[in-house]
Amino acid sequence: MDEKAIRTAWSFLGLLGSAFSFDAVLRTTRSGAADTVFPLSTYGPEAVTMIAIPFGAGLLLLVLWLTRRYPSIAPPATWSSKMPVFYFGTEYVDPPSVIA
């Protein structure tokens, strides 16, 4: 994997993990939101917890693995460039086409 691929995968998995964790917390506290992202409403709060912990742990491990792998792919020039930066390029998201 090159630097751009790792940064994109890191950004996607970080967003996915954050959104899933937030939705799981809402479900387990019975403050649930609409099932627009993750269809978890068919399960009770206890079942959502049992599903969310392994899935969230797996996502976290993937993000941590990519974070550790990033400096070996892109040799850092400075200390601050040792971490991937959250970024999606215009080839993935084209704002003018979304707005129009």
C-alpha positions as CSV (number, residue, x, y, z in Angstrom):
1,M,0.0,0.0,0.0
2,D,1.2,3.5,-0.8
3,E,0.9,6.5,1.4
4,K,-2.3,7.8,-0.2
5,A,-4.0,4.4,0.1
6,I,-3.1,4.1,3.8
7,R,-4.3,7.6,4.5
8,T,-7.6,7.0,2.7
9,A,-8.2,3.7,4.4
10,W,-7.2,5.2,7.8
11,S,-9.7,8.1,7.2
12,F,-12.5,5.7,6.2
13,L,-12.0,3.3,9.0
14,G,-11.7,6.1,11.5
15,L,-15.0,7.6,10.4
16,L,-16.7,4.2,10.3
17,G,-15.5,3.4,13.8
18,S,-16.6,6.8,15.2
19,A,-20.1,6.6,13.6
20,F,-20.6,3.0,14.6
21,S,-19.5,3.7,18.2
22,F,-21.8,6.7,18.5
23,D,-24.7,4.8,17.1
24,A,-24.0,1.9,19.5
25,V,-23.9,4.2,22.5
26,L,-27.2,5.7,21.5
27,R,-28.8,2.3,21.1
28,T,-27.5,0.9,24.4
29,T,-28.8,4.0,26.3
30,R,-32.1,3.7,24.5
31,S,-31.7,7.1,22.9
32,G,-31.6,5.6,19.5
33,A,-31.6,7.5,16.2
34,A,-33.1,6.5,12.9
35,D,-31.6,3.5,11.2
36,T,-30.0,5.4,8.4
37,V,-26.4,4.2,8.9
38,F,-26.4,0.9,10.9
39,P,-29.6,-1.1,11.1
40,L,-29.4,-2.0,14.8
41,S,-33.0,-1.2,15.9
42,T,-34.1,-4.9,15.6
43,Y,-31.9,-5.8,18.5
44,G,-32.3,-4.9,22.2
45,P,-29.7,-2.8,24.1
46,E,-27.9,-5.9,25.4
47,A,-27.6,-7.5,22.0
48,V,-26.3,-4.2,20.5
49,T,-23.6,-4.1,23.2
50,M,-22.6,-7.7,22.4
51,I,-22.4,-6.9,18.6
52,A,-20.7,-3.5,19.0
53,I,-17.8,-4.5,21.3
54,P,-16.2,-7.0,18.9
55,F,-17.0,-5.0,15.8
56,G,-15.6,-1.8,17.4
57,A,-12.6,-3.5,18.7
58,G,-11.8,-4.9,15.2
59,L,-12.2,-1.5,13.7
60,L,-9.9,0.0,16.3
61,L,-7.3,-2.6,15.7
62,L,-7.3,-1.9,12.0
63,V,-7.0,1.8,12.6
64,L,-4.1,1.2,15.0
65,W,-2.4,-1.2,12.6
66,L,-2.6,1.4,9.8
67,T,-1.3,4.1,12.1
68,R,1.7,2.0,13.0
69,R,2.3,1.0,9.3
70,Y,2.1,4.6,8.0
71,P,5.6,5.8,9.0
72,S,7.3,2.8,7.4
73,I,5.5,3.6,4.1
74,A,6.0,7.3,4.1
75,P,9.3,8.1,5.7
76,P,8.7,11.1,7.9
77,A,10.6,14.3,7.3
78,T,9.5,15.8,10.6
79,W,8.0,14.4,13.8
80,S,4.6,15.8,12.9
81,S,4.4,13.8,9.6
82,K,4.6,10.5,11.4
83,M,0.8,10.3,11.7
84,P,-1.7,10.0,8.8
85,V,-3.9,13.1,8.3
86,F,-7.6,12.7,7.8
87,Y,-8.2,13.4,4.1
88,F,-10.4,12.5,1.2
89,G,-9.3,13.7,-2.2
90,T,-11.6,15.1,-4.9
91,E,-11.4,11.8,-6.8
92,Y,-13.4,10.3,-3.9
93,V,-15.7,13.2,-3.1
94,D,-16.6,15.8,-5.7
95,P,-18.4,18.7,-3.8
96,P,-19.8,20.4,-6.9
97,S,-21.5,17.2,-8.0
98,V,-23.0,16.7,-4.6
99,I,-24.4,20.3,-4.3
100,A,-25.8,20.4,-7.8
